[in-house]
Amino acid sequence: MFEDSSAKRIEAEIERIKEILPDAPNGWLMEYFPEMSQSYGGYNLFLSFSPEMEVTAMSEATGKGKTATSSFSIKQSAGPVLSFDTYNEVLHYFSDPDDPAGIGGPGYGLEGDFEFLVLSATAEEVVLKGRKTGSVAVMTPFSPSMEWSDYLDDINKKRKELSDYYRLKYTNEDDETFELRLNRRYLEVYKYDDEGARYSEYYPFIVTLTGCRFYSPVVLGNEEIEGLILVPEMGEDGAFVPTNEASGIFVPSYPNLNELLITKNWFMARSGLSPYGQKLWDKAKEKLDAAGDKIIYCYLGMATNIQGTNYSFNFSSQKNGTGLLYFDYDYIGTDGISLQFSELGSYYGKEYYVNYGFNGVIDPIGNEKKRTFTLTTDDIKNPNWIKLTDKDDSENWFTVYRSTIYNPFEN
């Protein structure tokens, strides 16, 4: 039998954790996955705890130039609970229902935690479990020889490198081949059921200095892969090797042009539209100007929020933030696609459709009628732009761009 009551043992554990947290000279690197299914992927955070029960935080999500300090506590609730109990702009970014990330939607945000069960705590590693989501976060002491901001610089560079490898193929020692998509902060694996129908499995990951690490191992045949190391000099276009002892390598493959359009974000601007489209955008701009509003950027690409994952016309307005209008699409051969507005969207997407002329803004893409396009580009491996030419209306065409274009109604 234990000599002390369970309550006393927990109190002793809380005091021990209070001593461990401030003891990392350069703080802790936290690998954090918000949301209970980790659908938004993982983020690198830095946390420095003081004996006075204050925490200073920096995050990959809010940027290297932003730190915030607030209080924390360690409470007893069926075990020790680490609680960030006063507002911290960096930490509460992930739990703020106002959705500062513009991903989850107002009222939801990234659906992260600000209270964590402490599963284990040593000087070498602290393992936390989100009290609301159940997602596990791991903290390790950060090297005293490196600045937080320098690490985040390197992470951002690696994340941009990874974005060039969205389509991958993996072949194991049993000659099983898998098609994969490295998209934002998750790996999509194409698999097939007994009847030959394709389905997808999704594996969220966090970016590391060498590549990425998965929240749970990727299952490919009889192998489990914990993470990927990017080796740019391997092969003609670079490749990934597993971080553990798996048998194969991940090599890039190149999509059909229509798949390329769907799998990446493509920015739009007035100058990229035919005269027909420019007139429609000009009418919308008049309504925006009258309301004292403007569009910061807009693009075509996949969007994930509480309504699921949809191909969307995405825009950010100066007054109201993110808006989404969803599109149905069908591939036609290798260089054709049909697009049509699905009549669904986010709250502000529908608001701008009805009141700010965005029914006209998306008409060149496909609004009340389905439009079918032929696609052309400058470089199938590393495109800067894709031009969509309406097969049934010679006056309608537009070009989308990989680079971000700000103030699209004026450029």
C-alpha positions in Angstrom: 0.0 0.0 0.0 1.0 3.6 -0.6 2.1 5.5 2.5 0.5 8.7 1.2 -3.0 9.3 -0.1 -3.5 9.7 -3.9 -4.2 13.4 -3.3 -0.9 13.9 -1.6 0.9 12.0 -4.3 -0.6 14.3 -7.0 0.3 17.4 -5.0 3.9 16.1 -4.8 3.9 15.4 -8.5 2.6 19.0 -9.2 5.4 20.4 -7.2 7.9 18.3 -9.1 6.5 19.5 -12.4 6.7 23.1 -11.2 10.4 22.6 -10.7 11.0 20.8 -14.1 9.2 23.4 -16.4 11.4 26.4 -15.5 14.6 24.3 -15.6 15.1 24.3 -19.4 17.6 27.1 -19.9 16.3 28.0 -23.4 12.7 26.9 -22.9 10.9 23.9 -24.5 10.1 23.0 -28.1 6.5 21.8 -28.2 5.1 19.7 -31.1 1.4 20.5 -31.0 -1.5 19.1 -33.0 -4.8 21.0 -32.4 -8.2 19.4 -33.0 -9.2 16.0 -31.9 -8.5 14.3 -35.2 -5.4 16.4 -35.8 -6.9 17.4 -39.1 -5.0 20.8 -39.2 -1.6 19.2 -38.8 1.1 20.0 -36.3 2.8 23.3 -35.3 6.1 24.1 -33.6 5.8 26.2 -30.5 8.4 27.5 -28.0 7.5 27.8 -24.3 9.6 29.3 -21.5 8.3 28.9 -18.0 9.3 30.9 -15.0 9.2 30.0 -11.3 6.8 32.9 -10.9 4.3 30.9 -12.9 4.6 32.9 -16.1 5.0 31.5 -19.6 6.4 33.2 -22.7 5.5 31.7 -26.1 6.5 31.9 -29.7 4.8 29.9 -32.5 5.3 28.8 -36.0 1.7 29.8 -36.6 1.9 33.4 -35.4 5.5 34.0 -36.6 9.0 34.4 -35.3 8.6 38.1 -34.4 5.6 37.5 -32.1 6.0 36.5 -28.4 3.4 36.7 -25.7 3.7 36.3 -21.9 0.9 35.2 -19.6 0.3 33.1 -16.4 0.0 29.4 -16.1 -1.0 27.0 -13.4 -0.8 23.4 -12.6 -3.9 22.0 -11.0 -5.2 18.7 -9.6 -7.9 17.1 -11.6 -7.6 13.3 -11.7 -3.9 14.0 -12.2 -1.8 17.1 -12.8 -3.3 19.6 -15.4 -1.2 22.3 -17.0 -3.5 25.2 -17.7 -2.7 28.4 -19.7 -5.4 30.2 -17.7 -4.9 33.9 -18.8 -5.1 35.0 -22.4 -1.9 34.6 -24.4 -2.1 35.7 -28.1 0.3 33.0 -29.2 -1.0 30.0 -27.2 -4.7 30.8 -27.5 -4.4 31.3 -31.3 -5.2 27.5 -31.5 -8.2 27.6 -29.2 -9.7 31.0 -30.1 -13.2 30.4 -31.6 -12.9 33.7 -33.5 -10.6 31.7 -35.8 -7.6 34.0 -36.2 -6.1 31.4 -38.6 -9.0 31.7 -41.0 -9.2 27.9 -41.3 -11.8 26.4 -39.0 -14.5 29.1 -39.4 -16.0 31.6 -36.9 -17.2 29.9 -33.7 -14.7 27.0 -34.1 -11.2 28.1 -35.0 -8.5 25.4 -34.8 -10.4 23.7 -32.0 -7.2 23.4 -29.9 -6.6 23.2 -26.1 -5.4 25.5 -23.4 -5.5 22.8 -20.7 -3.4 19.7 -20.8 -3.2 16.6 -18.7 0.5 16.0 -17.8 1.0 12.3 -18.8 4.7 12.3 -17.9 7.4 14.8 -17.0 11.2 14.5 -16.8 14.0 16.9 -17.5 14.3 15.3 -21.0 10.7 15.2 -22.0 7.2 16.4 -21.0 4.2 14.6 -22.6 0.9 16.4 -22.5 -2.6 15.4 -23.6 -5.2 18.0 -24.6 -8.0 17.9 -22.1 -10.6 18.7 -24.7 -9.2 17.1 -27.8 -7.1 14.2 -26.5 -4.3 15.2 -28.9 -0.9 14.4 -27.5 1.8 17.1 -27.5 5.5 16.5 -26.7 7.8 19.1 -25.2 11.6 18.7 -25.2 14.3 21.1 -23.9 15.4 23.4 -26.7 19.1 23.8 -27.5 20.7 26.7 -25.7 22.9 27.3 -28.7 20.1 28.4 -31.1 17.6 31.2 -31.1 13.9 30.4 -31.3 13.5 32.8 -34.3 16.4 31.1 -36.2 14.7 27.7 -35.7 11.4 29.0 -37.0 13.2 30.5 -40.0 14.6 27.1 -40.8 11.2 25.5 -40.3 9.6 27.9 -42.7 12.3 27.2 -45.3 11.7 23.5 -44.9 8.0 23.9 -45.2 8.4 25.7 -48.5 10.7 23.0 -49.7 8.1 20.4 -48.8 5.4 22.3 -50.8 7.3 21.5 -54.0 6.7 17.8 -53.4 3.0 17.5 -53.3 2.8 14.3 -55.5 4.8 11.2 -54.4 5.1 7.5 -55.2 6.4 4.9 -52.8 7.5 1.3 -53.7 8.4 -1.1 -51.0 10.5 -4.3 -51.1 7.4 -6.4 -51.9 6.9 -4.2 -55.1 3.8 -2.7 -53.7 3.4 0.9 -55.1 1.4 3.6 -53.4 0.4 7.1 -54.7 0.6 9.8 -52.1 -0.1 13.6 -51.9 1.9 15.8 -49.5 -0.6 18.6 -48.9 -0.2 21.4 -46.4 0.3 19.6 -43.1 -0.9 16.1 -43.9 0.0 13.2 -46.2 -2.8 11.7 -48.2 -2.4 8.0 -49.2 -4.4 6.5 -52.0 -5.6 3.0 -51.3 -8.1 0.6 -52.9 -10.7 -1.6 -51.4 -11.5 -5.2 -52.5 -13.7 -4.0 -55.3 -11.0 -1.7 -56.7 -12.6 1.6 -55.5 -10.1 4.2 -54.4 -10.2 5.8 -51.0 -7.8 8.0 -49.0 -6.2 7.8 -45.6 -4.8 11.0 -44.1 -1.8 11.3 -41.9 -1.1 14.7 -40.2 2.5 15.8 -39.7 4.6 18.5 -38.3 7.5 20.0 -40.2 11.0 19.3 -38.8 14.4 20.6 -39.7 15.0 17.6 -42.0 11.5 16.9 -43.3 8.4 16.0 -41.3 7.2 13.7 -38.5 3.8 12.1 -38.5 1.4 12.2 -35.6 0.9 8.5 -36.0 2.9 6.2 -38.3 1.9 6.0 -42.0 0.9 2.4 -42.9 2.0 1.3 -46.3 1.5 -2.5 -46.8 3.4 -4.2 -43.9 5.5 -1.2 -43.2 5.0 1.7 -40.8 6.7 5.0 -41.5 7.2 7.5 -38.7 8.6 10.5 -40.7 10.3 11.6 -43.8 13.7 13.1 -44.5 14.0 15.3 -47.6 17.2 14.6 -49.6 17.2 17.2 -52.4 20.2 15.8 -54.2 18.8 12.3 -54.5 17.8 11.4 -58.0 16.8 14.0 -60.7 14.3 15.9 -58.6 15.0 15.0 -55.0 13.4 12.3 -52.8 12.3 11.4 -49.3 13.7 8.6 -47.1 11.8 7.3 -44.1 13.2 8.2 -40.7 12.9 4.6 -39.6 13.9 1.3 -41.2 11.4 1.1 -44.0 12.5 -0.5 -47.3 11.6 2.1 -49.9 12.0 5.8 -50.8 9.4 8.4 -51.8 10.1 9.9 -55.2 8.2 12.8 -56.8 5.8 12.2 -59.7 4.1 14.8 -61.7 0.3 15.3 -62.1 -1.9 15.9 -65.0 -2.4 19.6 -65.5 -6.0 19.5 -64.2 -4.9 17.8 -61.0 -2.2 20.4 -60.6 -4.9 23.1 -60.6 -6.9 21.3 -57.9 -4.1 20.3 -55.5 -2.4 23.7 -55.1 -3.5 27.3 -54.4 -3.7 29.5 -57.5 -4.0 33.3 -57.0 -6.2 35.5 -59.2 -6.0 39.1 -60.3 -8.0 41.4 -62.5 -5.2 41.6 -65.0 -5.3 37.9 -65.5 -8.9 38.0 -66.7 -10.3 38.4 -70.2 -12.2 41.8 -70.8 -15.4 39.9 -70.1 -14.2 38.9 -66.6 -12.7 42.3 -65.9 -16.0 44.0 -66.4 -17.7 41.7 -63.8 -14.9 42.3 -61.3 -15.1 46.1 -61.8 -18.8 46.0 -60.9 -18.0 44.1 -57.7 -15.2 46.6 -56.9 -17.7 49.4 -57.1 -19.8 47.7 -54.4 -16.8 47.0 -52.2 -15.6 50.7 -52.5 -19.1 51.9 -51.5 -18.9 49.7 -48.4 -15.3 50.9 -47.6 -14.0 47.4 -48.1 -11.4 45.8 -50.3 -10.1 42.3 -51.1 -6.6 41.6 -49.8 -6.1 38.4 -52.0 -8.1 35.7 -53.6 -7.3 32.3 -55.0 -8.6 28.9 -56.1 -7.7 26.0 -53.9 -8.8 23.4 -51.4 -10.2 24.8 -48.1 -10.8 22.8 -44.9 -13.1 24.0 -42.2 -16.1 22.7 -40.2 -18.0 22.1 -43.4 -15.3 19.7 -44.6 -12.8 20.0 -47.4 -14.0 21.7 -50.6 -12.5 23.2 -53.7 -13.1 26.9 -53.3 -12.8 30.4 -54.4 -11.1 31.7 -51.3 -10.8 35.4 -50.5 -9.7 37.6 -47.6 -11.5 40.9 -47.1 -10.2 43.9 -45.2 -13.4 44.2 -43.1 -14.6 40.6 -42.6 -11.7 38.3 -43.1 -12.0 34.9 -44.9 -14.8 34.0 -47.3 -15.3 30.8 -49.2 -17.4 29.8 -52.2 -17.4 26.1 -53.0 -17.1 24.5 -56.5 -17.8 21.2 -58.0 -15.2 20.0 -60.5 -14.6 17.1 -62.9 -11.4 16.2 -64.6 -11.6 15.9 -68.4 -8.6 14.0 -69.9 -5.3 15.4 -68.7 -5.6 19.1 -69.6 -9.3 19.8 -69.2 -11.6 20.5 -66.3 -15.3 21.5 -65.7 -16.1 23.9 -62.8 -19.4 25.1 -61.4 -20.4 26.9 -58.2 -22.1 24.4 -55.9 -24.3 27.1 -54.3 -22.6 26.5 -51.0 -20.0 28.4 -49.1 -19.0 30.0 -45.8 -21.0 32.7 -44.1 -19.0 35.6 -45.6 -18.7 33.8 -48.9 -22.4 33.8 -49.3 -22.7 37.4 -47.9 -20.3 38.7 -50.6 -22.0 36.6 -53.3 -25.4 38.1 -52.5 -24.4 41.7 -51.6 -21.1 42.5 -53.1 -21.3 41.2 -56.6 -19.3 38.1 -56.1 -21.9 36.2 -58.2 -20.2 38.1 -61.1 -16.7 37.6 -59.7 -17.0 33.9 -60.0 -19.0 33.8 -63.2 -15.9 33.4 -65.4 -15.1 30.3 -63.3 -18.6 28.8 -63.5 -21.6 30.2 -61.6 -25.1 29.4 -62.8 -23.8 27.3 -65.6 -21.0 24.7 -65.7 -17.9 25.9 -67.6 -15.5 23.6 -69.3 -11.9 24.7 -69.8 -8.7 23.7 -71.6 -5.6 24.3 -69.4 -2.1 25.4 -70.5 0.9 26.3 -68.4 4.6 27.5 -68.7 6.1 24.4 -67.0 4.4 21.2 -65.9 7.1 20.4 -63.3 7.3 23.8 -61.7 4.5 26.1 -63.1 4.2 29.7 -62.4 0.8 30.0 -64.0 -2.1 28.1 -65.5 -4.4 29.6 -68.1 -8.0 28.4 -68.3 -9.7 28.9 -71.7 -13.4 28.4 -71.9 -14.1 25.7 -74.6 -17.6 27.1 -75.3 -17.1 30.8 -74.9 -14.1 32.4 -76.7 -14.6 35.6 -74.8 -14.0 33.9 -71.4 -10.5 33.0 -70.2 -8.4 33.7 -67.1 -5.0 33.0 -65.7 -4.2 31.9 -62.2 -0.8 32.3 -60.5 1.3 30.4 -57.9 2.7 33.6 -56.4 0.5 35.5 -53.9 -1.1 38.6 -55.5 -2.3 41.3 -53.2 -5.1 43.8 -54.0 -6.3 41.6 -56.8 -9.1 43.9 -57.9 -6.5 46.6 -58.6 -3.7 44.5 -60.1 
